[in-house]
């Protein structure tokens, strides 16, 4: 790959559904197999070798009731030299580096790339440079749905449950822990 897109890791959300499910702490700081959820995501991003940028709450603190759209716009604005963007919520701890690379590669031939696992749309959603102006205009809590709706979308089938498995609840966090433990057993018990 020549011109690499930048992974925008969205870590500015309030995690309200997670807290409503009985959690006592921030979901991105919640431990998953001994590491914070956010660190699992960042490990996959680092392993991909793609450039990346994290949008944290401090980046959207001056906005009234910021949503995912605001976070995306903030991340795109902070990376003006990017050759496209992969929008990755920080609550997908099972995401694989290979999925990030597959979306990045597909983005070289398509303006919007949406990964799918067993027919279910997932993340990261990839956006080419032609989407920049629209991404910068995003606000509210609808993410980039409007941008996706106005572009030709390439749906990329991937063998990565992690692209659809977020941790929006305490039960989802427990399930992610089981999946990671299962992976360790499948690898002969070594993590």
C-alpha positions as CSV (number, residue, x, y, z in Angstrom):
1,X,0.0,0.0,0.0
2,X,1.4,3.4,-0.9
3,X,-0.9,6.1,0.6
4,X,-2.1,4.8,4.0
5,X,-5.3,6.0,5.6
6,X,-5.3,7.1,9.2
7,X,-7.2,5.1,11.8
8,X,-9.3,7.5,13.9
9,X,-9.9,5.8,17.3
10,X,-13.1,7.2,18.8
11,X,-12.6,7.3,22.6
12,X,-14.7,10.3,23.5
13,X,-18.1,8.7,24.3
14,X,-19.7,8.7,27.7
15,X,-20.4,4.9,27.8
16,X,-23.9,5.5,29.0
17,X,-25.3,2.1,28.0
18,X,-22.3,0.4,29.7
19,X,-23.0,2.3,33.0
20,X,-26.7,1.6,32.7
21,X,-26.0,-2.1,32.5
22,X,-24.5,-2.0,36.0
23,X,-20.9,-0.9,35.4
24,X,-19.2,1.2,38.0
25,X,-16.4,2.6,35.8
26,X,-15.7,3.8,32.3
27,X,-16.0,1.0,29.8
28,X,-12.8,1.9,28.0
29,X,-10.9,1.7,31.3
30,X,-12.6,-1.6,32.3
31,X,-10.3,-4.5,32.5
32,X,-10.5,-7.2,29.9
33,X,-8.0,-10.1,30.5
34,X,-6.0,-7.7,32.7
35,X,-5.8,-4.8,30.3
36,X,-8.1,-1.8,29.7
37,X,-10.5,-2.3,26.8
38,X,-9.0,0.7,25.0
39,X,-5.6,-0.9,25.1
40,X,-6.8,-4.0,23.3
41,X,-8.0,-1.7,20.5
42,X,-4.8,0.3,20.4
43,X,-2.7,-2.9,20.3
44,X,-4.5,-4.0,17.1
45,X,-4.1,-0.5,15.6
46,X,-0.4,-0.5,16.4
47,X,0.0,-4.0,15.0
48,X,-1.5,-2.9,11.7
49,X,1.2,-0.4,11.2
50,X,-1.3,2.2,10.0
51,X,-1.0,5.8,11.2
52,X,-3.5,6.6,13.9
53,X,-5.1,9.3,16.0
54,X,-7.2,9.0,19.2
55,X,-10.1,11.3,19.8
56,X,-10.6,11.5,23.6
57,X,-13.2,13.4,25.7
58,X,-10.7,16.2,26.1
59,X,-10.9,16.9,22.4
60,X,-14.7,17.4,22.4
61,X,-15.0,19.0,25.9
62,X,-15.8,22.4,24.5
63,X,-18.9,21.1,22.6
64,X,-22.4,21.0,24.1
65,X,-23.5,17.3,24.2
66,X,-20.9,16.0,21.7
67,X,-21.8,12.8,19.8
68,X,-20.0,10.4,17.6
69,X,-20.4,12.7,14.6
70,X,-18.5,15.5,16.5
71,X,-15.8,13.0,17.4
72,X,-15.3,11.9,13.8
73,X,-15.2,15.5,12.6
74,X,-12.6,16.3,15.3
75,X,-10.5,13.3,14.3
76,X,-10.6,14.2,10.5
77,X,-9.7,17.8,11.3
78,X,-6.8,16.7,13.4
79,X,-5.3,14.6,10.6
80,X,-5.3,17.0,7.5
81,X,-2.5,15.0,5.8
82,X,-4.3,11.7,6.0
83,X,-4.9,9.7,2.8
84,X,-8.4,8.6,4.0
85,X,-9.7,7.5,7.4
86,X,-10.7,4.3,9.1
87,X,-13.3,5.2,11.8
88,X,-12.8,2.8,14.7
89,X,-14.8,3.0,18.0
90,X,-12.5,2.2,20.9
91,X,-15.0,-0.3,22.4
92,X,-14.2,-3.1,19.9
93,X,-11.5,-4.9,21.8
94,X,-11.4,-8.1,19.6
95,X,-10.8,-6.2,16.4
96,X,-7.9,-7.7,14.4
97,X,-5.1,-5.8,12.8
98,X,-5.7,-7.8,9.6
99,X,-9.2,-6.4,9.4
100,X,-7.8,-2.8,9.6
101,X,-5.3,-3.6,6.9
102,X,-8.0,-5.2,4.7
103,X,-10.2,-2.2,4.9
104,X,-7.2,0.1,4.2
105,X,-6.3,-1.9,1.1
106,X,-9.9,-1.9,-0.2
107,X,-10.1,1.8,0.4
108,X,-7.5,2.2,-2.4
109,X,-10.2,1.2,-4.9
110,X,-13.4,2.4,-3.2
111,X,-14.5,5.7,-1.6
112,X,-16.4,4.0,1.3
113,X,-15.6,0.5,2.7
114,X,-17.8,-1.2,5.3
115,X,-16.5,-4.5,6.7
116,X,-19.0,-7.3,7.3
117,X,-18.9,-10.4,9.5
118,X,-21.4,-13.0,8.7
119,X,-23.6,-10.4,7.0
120,X,-23.5,-7.9,9.9
121,X,-22.0,-4.5,9.2
122,X,-19.0,-3.6,11.4
123,X,-16.1,-1.3,12.0
124,X,-13.8,0.3,11.0
125,X,-15.7,2.0,8.3
126,X,-13.2,3.4,5.7
127,X,-13.6,6.7,4.0
128,X,-11.6,8.0,1.1
129,X,-10.4,11.6,0.6
130,X,-13.6,12.4,-1.4
131,X,-15.5,12.2,1.9
132,X,-13.4,14.7,3.8
133,X,-15.7,17.7,3.5
134,X,-18.7,15.7,4.5
135,X,-16.9,14.1,7.5
136,X,-15.8,17.5,8.7
137,X,-19.4,18.6,8.8
138,X,-20.6,15.8,11.0
139,X,-22.3,16.6,14.4
140,X,-24.5,14.8,16.8
141,X,-24.8,11.2,17.6
142,X,-25.5,9.6,14.2
143,X,-21.9,9.0,13.3
144,X,-21.2,9.0,9.6
145,X,-24.4,7.3,8.4
146,X,-25.3,10.2,6.2
147,X,-21.9,10.1,4.5
148,X,-22.2,6.4,3.9
149,X,-25.7,6.9,2.5
150,X,-24.5,9.4,-0.1
151,X,-21.6,7.4,-1.5
152,X,-21.1,4.1,-3.2
153,X,-20.2,1.5,-0.5
154,X,-18.0,-1.5,-0.9
155,X,-18.9,-4.2,1.6
156,X,-15.9,-6.2,2.6
157,X,-16.5,-9.6,4.1
158,X,-14.1,-10.4,6.8
159,X,-13.5,-13.3,9.2
160,X,-13.3,-11.2,12.3
161,X,-16.0,-11.3,14.9
162,X,-14.2,-8.4,16.5
163,X,-15.4,-5.9,13.9
164,X,-19.0,-6.3,15.2
165,X,-18.5,-7.2,18.9
166,X,-18.5,-4.0,21.0
167,X,-18.6,-3.9,24.7
168,X,-21.7,-1.7,25.3
169,X,-22.8,-3.7,28.4
170,X,-21.2,-5.5,31.3
171,X,-22.5,-8.8,29.7
172,X,-20.8,-7.9,26.4
173,X,-17.5,-7.3,28.3
174,X,-17.8,-10.8,29.9
175,X,-18.4,-12.4,26.5
176,X,-15.4,-10.6,25.1
177,X,-13.3,-12.1,28.0
178,X,-14.6,-15.6,27.1
179,X,-13.7,-15.1,23.4
180,X,-10.2,-14.0,24.3
181,X,-9.8,-17.0,26.6
182,X,-11.1,-19.3,23.9
183,X,-8.5,-17.8,21.5
184,X,-5.8,-18.7,24.1
185,X,-7.0,-22.3,24.3
186,X,-7.1,-22.6,20.5
187,X,-3.5,-21.4,20.4
188,X,-2.4,-24.1,22.8
189,X,-3.1,-22.2,26.0
190,X,-0.5,-19.5,25.4
191,X,-1.6,-15.8,25.3
